[in-house]
Amino acid sequence: MIVHRRTWFYRLPGQEFAKEISFELPVTAAQAKEFLRKTFGVLPLELWSH
C-alpha cells in the first residue's frame, strides 16, 4: 500500500528529536526521503506520517 501524505516527521542521524516537514501536495515516503536526501545530504533514520 502506497501512502500519500502532506505532513511527514523525520529524524536525521545525530538528532535526538523528530522534526516535521510539510509539502503542498501529498507525497509518498520515497518522495519525502529523496527530498530530505537532496536537502540535507543524508537519508533520515526514521520517517513516518501523520
Secondary structure in CASP SS format (residue, H / E / C, confidence):
PFRMAT SS
TARGET T0000
AUTHOR 0000-0000-0000
METHOD secondary structure of the structure
MODEL  1
M C 1.00
I C 1.00
V C 1.00
H C 1.00
R E 1.00
R E 1.00
T E 1.00
W E 1.00
F E 1.00
Y E 1.00
R E 1.00
L C 1.00
P C 1.00
G C 1.00
Q C 1.00
E C 1.00
F C 1.00
A C 1.00
K E 1.00
E E 1.00
I E 1.00
S E 1.00
F E 1.00
E E 1.00
L E 1.00
P E 1.00
V E 1.00
T C 1.00
A H 1.00
A H 1.00
Q H 1.00
A H 1.00
K H 1.00
E H 1.00
F H 1.00
L H 1.00
R H 1.00
K H 1.00
T H 1.00
F H 1.00
G C 1.00
V C 1.00
L C 1.00
P C 1.00
L C 1.00
E E 1.00
L E 1.00
W E 1.00
S E 1.00
H C 1.00
END
